[in-house]
Amino acid sequence: MLKSFRGGVHPDDSKKYTANKPIEIAPIPDKVFIPVRQHIGAPTSPVVQKGDEVKKGQLIAKSDAFVSANIYASTSGKVVDIGDYPHPGFGKCQAIVIEKDGKDEWVEGIPTSRNWKELSAKEMLGIIREAGIVGMGGATFPVHVKLAPPPDKKVDVFILNGAECEPYLTADYRSMLEKSDKVVAGVQIIMKILNVEKAFVGIEDNKPDAIEAMKKAFEGTKVQVVGLPTKYPQGAEKMLINVLTGREVPSGGLPADVGAVVQNVGTCIAISDAVERGIPLIQRVTTISGGAIKEPKNILVRIGTTFKDAIDFCGGFKEEPVKIISGGPMMGFAQSNLDIPIMKGSSGILGLTKNDVNDGKESSCIRCGRCLKACPMHLNPSMLSILGQKDLYQEAKEEYNLLDCVECGSCVYTCPAKRRIVQYIRYLKSENRAAGAREKAKAEKAKEKKEKEEVLK
């Protein structure tokens, strides 16, 4: 039995709604709303105009920045608008609206057929970058960046994250059962790019059929499939690395600092599609679940489909939800609008009833210490929440390791005072980013002033 990480919690996984539901293909809506911001890093800019006719798989937005990800049309049709539309993370964001033509025609050259074994690591990395693939577990970090660690970071192990420890979500679980060939191809492609011989597939031991399916799929390879102790947040990168390799990512560090790279199941499937068939990231498997959903499902859905269209495909609501969440209940974001689009990182849409939600009125911290015991990163969540209330982001960063928080929500789950600890931490992080941006702008202005003075001399 593997030794587990310290901390963590054991919430009801609520996977019963969709665990036995095979992936269904969702219909293409009349219009898709494709935001130009779907990833960590520089936003993209449209390369199409209102009135243009586009084909499925056609590039519609790009950025020349290294940390960014191209965006493609998810169906063929006409660009009927480019403007600000609802966004699950930014309130509103520029989006490209495509009205389908009913043909769903691929752009010329897609799909194709390639043997990844005949391609160089550099060629495959370029294909992945061009295809706009990001981490599909929700983090949305551009994959080509993670697969190109700095020369001083010697990566020697790859880890496939098959834990899917968030309650309700079963998209990766079903994908491991139904798309195992693509999972295997994606892992092998990544191993060749990273030039590593060692790889693990980590799956929580409450998914025995997925463990067996992956063991069978990887038979005869150097990939080791491992059943992990079921505990949230087992699927967090730092937890996976520690449990599978014994290595501990240092405070403020990244997986590459200990020679590891981690990707999730959906991302590996997207990599397989891009490298072997030339297909960019235009669709994903998303779990639609919760007590308020009439027919919970796992669906293969086009990027830009609205939450409303996806929920309607699942029969709509059988009762009025008290909360709509994008993602899982632990790390996801509550939404007030069903007109927001499914994006590259949309792992789930939850419609929760009063029985599903453990909300209550927030009160002052009672110093019980439960959040400290639950925190897998060995932080002091209660103090971070207090500092968040007082806008003390500098103190939170320097004295309480703010940036080490993975926002898993274990602290909130255990808090008897119902404190919104993660929300306070996210606020502190946003204030820290804003301060960093101000300092950068100030430094650039000072540099410009100095250069101007030198010219005048």
C-alpha positions, 0 to 999 in steps of 0.5 A: 500500500502506498503511503499517502500525503499528509492532510486532505479530506474524504468528501462524498465523491458523488460520482454515482450520477455519471460513473456508469454513463458512457460518453455521449456526443452532444449536438452542435448548437446553432451558435458557439461562443468562443472566448479569446481567453481560455488559458493561463498566459497571454490572451489571443487576438482574432484573426477573422472578422465579422462576416467571414465564413469559417470551417471546423478546425480553422484558426480564428485567434492567436498570439505570438507569445510563448505562454499562450494557446491558439484557438480554433473554430469548433464548427463550420459556419459564419462569424456573426459577431466578435464582442464581449460575452459572458465568461466563466472566469472574467465576467465578460470577455471578447468572444468570436460567435459562429453561427453553424451552417449545418455542414460541420466541414473540416478546414482543408488538410484536417483530419490527416494521418501521421505516425508519431513514431516517425516524428521528432520530439521537436516536430511533435512539440510544434504540432502540440503548440500549434493545436492550442492544447492546454491542461484540460483538468482546469488549470489550462496552462499551455501544454507546449510550455510544460513539455519544454522545461528549461535546460537546467531542469532535468526531467526524468519521469512523466506522470499521467494524472488519472486520479480525478479526485474532485467529487461528481466529475467522471469525464477522465474516468470514462475516457480511460475506459472508452478511449484507452488507445488514445490515452496510451498514444498521448503518454508515449508521445509525451515520453518521447518529447521529454526523452524519459524512460519512466512513467506512472499512471496514478488512479485512485483505488476507488476506480478498480475497473479504470486501473485494470483497463489502463494496466491492460492498455499499457501492457508491454510498455515501460509505463507503470499503472498504480492504484492510489489511496482515495483521498482528496486532493490526490490529483493535485500535482504535488501530491501525485509526485510525492506519493508516486516518486517520494519527491517533494516539490519545494516551496515556490517550486514547480514539478520540473524542479524535482524532475517531473511533468504531470498531465491529465487524461483529457490532455493526453487524448487531445495530444494524440488527436493533434499529433496523429490526426492533425486535429486542434483542440475544438472539443472535450469530454465534460461531466454534467451532473448534480442533484438538479440535473434531470439526466446527468451525463458525460458528453463530448461537446464542442468548445463554445457550447453554452452551459444552457445548451449542454444542460438542455441536452441532459434534460434540463433541470428537474428542480431549481438549482441553488448553485451552478458550478463550473468545474468540481465543487471543491475547486470550481467557480459558482456561476450566475449565468447559463449563457457562459460557454464551455471552454478548454478547461471545462471539466464539469458543470454542476447543478446542485440542490440544497441537499448537495450544498453544505453552505451556511452563514460565515462567522469568525474563525474559532481557532479550531485548527481543523483547516491546518490539519486538512491542508495538504500543503502544510499552510495556515489557511485560517490566518490566510483568510484573516489576512485576506479580510485585511488586504495584507497580501504582502504579509500573506506572501512573505510570512505564510507562503500564500503562493504555495496554496493549491486552492484545493478547498480542503480547508473550506470543507472542514471549517465549522465556521463556514469561512470562505477561505479559498475565496480570501486566498484567491483575492490575496493572490489577485492583489499580489498579481496586481501589485507585481504588474504595478511594479513592472510598469513602474520599472519600465517607466523608470527605464524609459525615463532614464533612456530618454535622459541619456539621449538628451545628454 
